[in-house]
């Protein structure tokens, strides 16, 4: 076997292995993207017949609302009907109201958000951790 034939054999042997790795890599990347990104993931999941359970949507949304330092979630009630979310209760300001809705819309599996949140009366407002940070740094608006 001469050098030319040897190179030819080694390149044909390596090609199928490399092609299969490449194809698996693309499929793996697509699967990774499908579960990591909110709205896009739910669209892909529905196309495949997967619908996220209401219990998982509820748990994920409550965790996200609680973890957000700019939303006081203590007076927010989360209702789930299938893949639709209803937010009710009170929040400190319009920014928290919009932020809570945006958080709900980003949860994988949510198809619609009914935002019934209301602004808390000025005398009943509590300081959120985000407002405490802004006050300590001297940033943000005054009440």
Buried (B, 14 or more C-beta within 10 A) or exposed (E): EEEEEEEEEEEEEEEEEEEEEEEEEEEEEEEEEBEEBBBEBBEBBBEEEEBBEBEEBBBBBBEBBEEBEBBBBEBBEBEBEEBBBBBBBBBBBEEBBBBBBEBBBBBBBBBEBBBEBEEBEEEEBEEBEBBEEBEEEEEEEEE
